[in-house]
Amino acid sequence: MTSHDFLADRFQGHRPHLKTVAYRMLGSRIAALDILSGPDRLAQLDLTRLEP
């Protein structure tokens, strides 16, 4: 297991609580789900293609 996998698993474990907090802050379930999908989108990026 890589450190990325470890962190992703921890994030997934906290997702229900984070969704509740985001909903309370934003007042919208759709917005809360959108915010929590950000890390999933970042994980799918191919960082090897980025130039320094």
Order of alpha helices (4+ residues) and beta strands (2+ residues): alpha-alpha
